[in-house]
């Protein structure tokens, strides 16, 4: 383990959040309609009974990603990560779920059965998680986090929550880069070949500094917001007005169709 | 006096007393400097002067009335620019940053838009309006912080280390902004380490040391007084140091190159 690896990880994470903040903006969707659709799609995928509806939603996410030209390597990486993680988590399902056996595996000292119901449960679980991740991230990639927050604002989310989300989106990359700089500065002072224990010690010393800096930064930020807030109600944003176009109507129609399929149990 | 800060005592929770009887004042069309070493209480004093921190003792008067009684409406009369722009900028785009205060003050979106574009033109930020502020250079960020505060046209401008980490061309831009604010009859208070900057823009200067204030005299005499400056852990401007090393004396101490040229021409 090297500190430079941690540095690279923090830098990549900051860059990824930066790109998610701005999005591709290839399709100008009404943020409120888009967020509503994203939430419906994600909910439908996450709570579906089998894997057919999630597969349809996954296909929709690919279409959206293609339309917005956001089907990049980062998006694929996220999905692959989700796929790998859910596969790992759901791996025991075919073996522990009771049902019609489709295969038997001999492990030498014991024999285990693979059930059809278990395989079904595994496929459903994976497809639900991957589809919900795919559809929501495709919306985030297409619109950018800022417009997602704007959509939540349009849905009349509590003002404080919107403010927190917005500040988080802006300040998390700054915080990550600061952490990365502190690490580099500490690494520059390691004059001998450092073992895992030395590096771990350095990493742990960063935590306290980061907490302190974050607190100070948050304290000053609160003062900065207060300094430009002229009413007792505190800071506020006027939600920007967005028109509803033909693209938004098409999106909401597709969303409602898929939602209806889910609710009626057609698929 | 437009802004009068009198006998301020302030202590952070669990900490030592940062300000111990600090006082200063600034009037319309005046640029006042507060100079002092790191940790002397300059930033805290500006936060108290803008009503963001409440002192344990002492008063802040804005237009002869206690600032405390006029809050939060009085915040539109004071504009505080923080030392680190990243502490101040919190909007997704430069446009939103400048519009943040205007959206609270102006009723129509068209008026907000018009004012934002006017300010952007004045500060040469037109090309940056759609960019996220945290992705700008330090000089650009500084101009955005100034624009976002001057957008609502405050009477008092409080600048905390405005030239920190800036290139010389950015410092020149800041000098111009301060000169314009003075010309617009605003009271400008500058907390700074930068003796060259203070020499160029400030009319009066206070030295803050260990939470107490000294001076309040004409900036020229404060910046020529080595013993007073030593309290602020500062040296006189380079022009004056050079003249002293060369044992050259003029009737008036030149603090900037422009002053030096003027006194040299007058002397010859």
Interface residues (C-beta under 8 A of the other chain):
Chain A: X18 X21 X22 X146 X166 X167 X169 X170 X171 X173 X174 X217 X220 X221 X223 X224 X225 X226 X227 X228 X229 X230 X231 X232 X235 X236 X237 X238 X241
Chain B: X47 X50 X52 X53 X72 X73 X75 X76 X78 X79 X80 X82 X84 X86 X87 X88 X90 X91 X92 X96 X100 X101 X103 X104 X105 X109 X132 X134 X135 X148 X149 X152
